[in-house]
């Protein structure tokens, strides 16, 4: 009968230290997955985020102007301008008239001259209208705002 000397490795302990357990591998995979998700969220394109934020804000402003037009019975029109946009038919201080990001602009040939116009009322049902916002610094980035005339303006992905 063999006895082991104090401090000498046992044969059965060699078999247990040969690799990783399934639990250890799962913990490492979970940590790698969390780090990958964090890096992916941190690397989101900031110009696209700013453009989407401006589009959501403009959708809210257009709906606010549309509601004010219905309440007052006065027609309200939205025009793009070189510095931002204007609401014709409302007092100048009622709604903001500048973009949040200075790179945001309206796509179209007449955007700088105010030829891009949206009619916001006072009728409860307006015709289908759409507007494309682009980033001046990165022209490939765009967001589309549209309504079918019954539903509110909504931000939609721009179609190529």
C-alpha positions, 0 to 999 in steps of 0.5 A, spaced: 500 500 500 502 506 497 502 512 502 503 519 499 509 523 502 507 530 505 507 535 500 508 531 494 502 531 489 497 526 489 495 523 482 487 525 483 489 532 484 493 532 477 486 530 473 482 536 476 487 541 475 488 540 467 483 545 465 477 550 466 470 548 469 464 549 465 462 554 470 468 558 469 468 558 462 461 561 462 463 567 467 468 569 462 463 569 456 458 573 460 464 578 462 466 578 455 459 579 452 458 585 457 464 589 455 462 588 448 455 591 449 458 597 453 463 598 447 458 597 442 453 603 445 459 607 447 461 607 439 454 610 437 455 615 431 454 622 435 452 625 428 446 621 427 444 621 434 444 629 434 440 629 427 435 624 430 434 628 436 433 634 432 428 630 428 424 628 434 424 635 437 421 638 430 416 633 430 413 635 437 414 643 435 410 641 428 404 638 432 404 643 437 404 649 431 398 644 428 394 644 435 395 652 436 392 653 428 386 648 430 385 652 436 386 659 433 383 657 426 389 661 423 393 657 418 400 656 420 406 654 415 413 652 417 418 654 412 426 652 412 431 658 413 438 658 412 439 659 420 433 654 422 426 655 421 420 659 422 413 658 423 408 663 419 402 665 423 404 664 430 408 670 434 415 669 433 416 668 441 411 662 441 416 656 439 423 656 438 426 657 431 433 654 431 436 647 430 439 644 437 445 642 432 448 647 428 449 641 422 442 640 421 439 642 415 433 641 411 434 637 404 432 640 398 433 645 393 429 651 396 431 649 403 435 655 404 430 660 401 424 658 405 421 654 399 420 648 403 414 649 406 409 645 411 402 647 411 399 645 418 392 647 419 387 650 421 383 644 418 384 637 422 386 633 416 392 636 412 395 633 406 400 628 406 407 631 407 414 629 409 421 633 410 428 630 410 433 633 415 440 632 413 447 633 417 451 638 413 458 635 416 456 628 413 451 629 408 450 621 408 446 622 414 439 623 414 432 622 417 425 623 414 419 626 418 412 625 415 405 625 416 399 622 412 395 628 414 391 624 420 396 622 424 402 626 427 408 627 424 413 621 426 420 620 425 422 615 420 428 612 417 430 616 410 429 612 404 435 612 399 
